[in-house]
Amino acid sequence: DAPSSVGGFPGLFLNQLPPACFTRDNRHVLLTTQWGSVGRVVRVSVADGTLRPLHVTVRGGTGAAFREPADATSRGSQALLCLTGDGGALVSESAPHRPDAVAYLPPAQLLADDGGASGALSVDASALPAFRPVAASSCAPNGDLPDFSYRVLSLDPTHVEGATDDPVESILLLPTGDGGDPGAEAPGKPPLLVVPHGGPHSCHPTAYIPSYAYLCAAGYAVLFVNYRGSTGFGQAPLECLAGRIGVVDVADVVAATEAVRASGDVDAARVGICGGSHGGFLAGHLAGRYPHLYKVAAMRNPVTNIASMVTATDIPDWCYVESFGSGYHGWETSRGPTREELDAMWRASPIAHIDGVVAPTLIALGLQDRRVPPSQGMEYYYALRSQGVPTKLLTYEHDNHAIDRVASEADHWINCKKWFDEHL
């Protein structure tokens, strides 16, 4: 179910428990969970399951990421790193405009009891020294990071039959206006890059992501959209996307885009779309169905044609569940798709709308990707070329789905920036 109130406990959303997660007295389990768009450290009672989020206040040091935000719309994400030998814990916090800072939480704070049965437990941690980067270059000088602001937005979604109507959160990053150069003349309103996450059942947290901080510092506003189906917002919103991909998620991304365009914070005429995996799936849908809105696209290992992916991927179950719903796939048997299933998968895919694409499109592929085979992006690339759409293909021979080898990741994001600079 969805949380009983806005900001209420949405359920636990984590991949696994930490290797060592029990407090020194063995009365509580510590873990990190997604709570809306914010990552939070929580303490769970072994005896009765009572859960309390830890509100960590860091004392001392210069950890800017730990500064108390002026309001709840700009709260960073915290995470449990590990427990220490003396029974304490190391925690980290970052925000979209600040890299991770680390703090030590002593055992007494982890075991504290303020007499409250529920609600956040306020605890104090000591900041550890912050270090500057170990290397610098003309692209990444060894100095202060460019500053930009961010806030969490909430909007009521477009009603879709069978889906929940819970609020949808987005995170808007806004540049300072100097494009990373304090001496530059202040330009007009920044262009907007809309970034739906992959998964689709994951979440963009209020945390530092170097690639998007790079784009924002270069003068682009960035909008992360946690559409319905994202983790951290309750079970019902999570499950309502299955069987409705290309409908619910598309509606939420468009609504979030239009809300930011109407805010006056960005140049409403210069909007691009950028995403990987399911985010690339949405980039294809949006470029094909809303060509008047999204003027440029960058896709990374995108799902473009579920019908041709289902027999080539290492997760064929994903193709069935997301196309037809969570109760559709038979886990005990394996079979090829029927003609009717292939038709439905094709209709749910970006390839069904490729005739509408006019936006210059950059496609990046990891050639070792078994999750979303490179043939997905290749198919889309050649189709766009045959239509005369400006397009460019980047291939990374030794990378898989993430394209996260150091040289590959840097090359990819530098090319993304150049593509946006050229076409937006």
C-alpha angles and dihedrals in degrees: 000000000000120000113281090235138018106280092013123138107291097190130267116306113183136121096230143336117273113263091249110026108146121103117239093265092048090233098112142037119219122208145147121248137175110252106185106305093336128086111223138185111231136188119217124196114235091206102055108359095249108164125207126178115225114234100205119203114188119217123203130358126072100272099151091185090067096057111124108254120238091239141000093264091075104044118141126222125257129201138188109242100181145312117261130230093257093054097263127115142232115225131183133205132189137167129204089265099039130057120231120297121193130220137181119236111199122225094251091060093050090053096042119132118193093183094257118127094204143005129067119327112220113221135171126232133183118237117237119221115282118228129206119234114289092226136033138191139171087274095047110027117197094247143086116327117249109261127230136160133242140185138184115244128199128197138172108250130233109268114254120184110256095011128105121256096219118142117274119224127213132179117222120200115196124193122229090243101250098089090236092305112103090196096055123106113260108259127207124274113320124254115250127239112196114208120190112187127240128245092058085230099058134084142234104234129204088259138116115276109180097208094055093039085056092054093045092048087052091060106272125126109225125206119196111197120204096195123189107291093049121128120252099045104083137284098274095053089044094054098040092078096061107099091016104069112142089031113054096030093044091050092051095048092049092048092050091047093051092047092055093044088053093049093074093231096110141036100270092201095057110063127148134183125224130177148136132224105341087004086058088048088057092044089057093048093048096045091050099042102033104035091151090060107038111052100179136019138202118190129187118198089331128194101234106157118023091187092063093037099055096077096039104046129087089230106053088154088067090060093053098041096046093043099044110015140273096285096050107079119085104221095189097060138045124214141147121264121268123239090256092050092050090051092051092047091051092049090052092052133090090241088072089065101037093112088070096055116112099147116110103254131207116198123193121191134188103213093208093056112131095170097062105012116228088241087077093064093037091055091051094044095054092045091054092047091052088055092052094247112152104250140161130198124212117190127190111197100199100035129097131199098315099048087212106141104125098246093041095048092049092047092048096052094043088053090048091054092047090050093051092044090053100044105027 
